[in-house]
Amino acid sequence: MESLTPNRPRLLLPTSAILFFLVVTALVVIPARALAENICDPTAYGAKADGTTKDTRALQQAIDACAAKGGTVRLASGTFLIGPLTLPSHTTLDIEPGAVLLGSQDKADYPEVTEFREAAVQPLIGATNAEDITITGGGVIDGAGQPWWQVVRDAKAAHNLKAVVAAKRPRLLVFDHCRHIHIDNVTIRNSASWQVVPYYSDDVTITNTRIYAPADSPNTDGIDPFSSRHVTISHDIIDTGDDNVAIKSGQPNSPGPDDPSTDITVTDCNFLHGHGMSIGSEVSGGVRRVHAARIHFQGTDNGVRVKSNRDRGNDISDLDFRDLTMEDVKIPILISEYYPKIPKHDTAQPVTRFTPHFHDISITNLKATGAETAGFIVGLPESPISSITLTNVYISSQTGMTVGDATVTAHDFTVTPQSGPPFTMLENAKIVNVATAN
């Protein structure tokens, strides 16, 4: 069969010409690829990464230069000692497994600022009115908060609450009015105060991340979404000295206005030391549409914790907690419109814009063993907790559960205390048992 392709003369290139063509192509392609990635190395800006030289200026220069071009600031190895850094829009911070960002313990490095409408000091890493920020890489951000913790411990030991309040401490990561924030596969630890705070921010994901602080470190909350929306927290390990997660939305006696926190999802996490999966106590703007599922609690002070008070509340609703396992959690369920303590008796007070209103809360498939107290579900006389449903909830504990100013609908809800009654019913308390259909 004849070929369908007409015969054409073949062009034979010498070997030297072929090699020349390949070299020229490589010289063109490689710089273009490097330019596309635009990797910024802080050591090229003077960073020493020796753990003793302050690298703040070099890091900030690398961050600013890379953000202007669009690229990645890569910390390959070493310990970068820093004071506060600011992340602009379109920043990717790639902290490799051999690298540590270490916060300075020199308090003079943290200037006073206004943060969350109150006097504070600048956080170690902050972003304001920024978008498209990624922190990743497998490395470590360490706040080195020990000196600040000791000040608070000493003040508390002396019962000097004014000194506790006056002890301004830098938070670790603060995203203020930001959007499209992604934190993945880093270790965040030892903040002087709250560790990761999206404040009035939208579209935030914190995944595959480890957040640590000693169990006795004061106010080292793991993740605190504050008046933020569309926040996803998943596949994280959080082991801290305060709330593992605390969803907030407005300070006590806030002058307002305060936006609510909405559309928050917390899934597939492990909570160790800490105060649990919390909402509040500062919720002057309200909290709505929270979904928390497949969380394992081990040794936390609390499990599900929804807390407020007459000076810091609002509408708290559409909360869905499900598929939770708890081992040696002191109080598996704590839902209270009193903070920090529940009184033995109280009378109704006038309803104000700060009055908390808890409703439409469901807890499904919860199993807790080794608890001290099964829990508390206690509302205010002027604002009883309504529409709370517990389904397939089993708690074994030393003592039972207290219910007051609340109506609980129960589908297969069992409390097994070692001593005392399973339930202590205070004023205006009701548990409605609904038979489960076969």
URWO-V368210 format. One record per run of one state. SS is the DSSP state (helix for helix, strand for strand, loop for the rest). FROM is the first residue (numbers start at 0). LEN is the number of residues. Records with the same first field share a line. If there is no record, write none. Layout:
SS: FROM-LEN ; FROM-LEN
This chain:
loop: 0-14 ; 37-1 ; 45-4 ; 54-1 ; 69-1 ; 82-2 ; 86-4 ; 103-3 ; 109-2 ; 115-2 ; 121-3 ; 128-2 ; 136-1 ; 138-1 ; 142-3 ; 157-3 ; 166-6 ; 176-2 ; 184-2 ; 189-6 ; 199-2 ; 207-2 ; 212-10 ; 223-2 ; 226-2 ; 234-2 ; 239-5 ; 248-12 ; 271-5 ; 279-7 ; 298-3 ; 307-7 ; 327-3 ; 336-20 ; 378-1 ; 380-2 ; 383-1 ; 404-1 ; 417-5 ; 425-3 ; 433-5
helix: 14-23 ; 41-4 ; 55-14 ; 106-3 ; 145-12 ; 160-6
strand: 38-3 ; 49-5 ; 70-12 ; 84-2 ; 90-13 ; 111-4 ; 117-4 ; 124-4 ; 130-6 ; 137-1 ; 139-3 ; 172-4 ; 178-6 ; 186-3 ; 195-4 ; 201-6 ; 209-3 ; 222-1 ; 225-1 ; 228-6 ; 236-3 ; 244-4 ; 260-11 ; 276-3 ; 286-12 ; 301-6 ; 314-13 ; 330-6 ; 356-22 ; 379-1 ; 382-1 ; 384-20 ; 405-12 ; 422-3 ; 428-5
